Amino acid sequence: METKLYIGNMSPATTEQDLRTMFTEAGTVGTVDVIMDRATGKPKGFAFVTMSSQDEAEKAITLFNAKDVNSRTLKVNISHRG
């Protein structure tokens, strides 16, 4: 069953492709959604990544939570958003 992860404290320089490449290390990535500010068109600093299984999501949390990416320490956990 797919599991959605919340990725917070992202640098504005971190792209959807950066996240897809990085999270592929943990398993199969379904979707990557970098959340953008409607008014400015700039990233809000967080994203959602869907992994293909709970095990892969847990591996991604282990690999990437508190990892420094583009001078920011990522926060990665299970999303409680649909």
Secondary structure by P-SEA (a helix, b strand, c coil): cbbbbbbccccccccaaaaaaaacccccccccccccccccccccccbbbbcccaaaaaaaaaaccccccccbbbbbcccccc
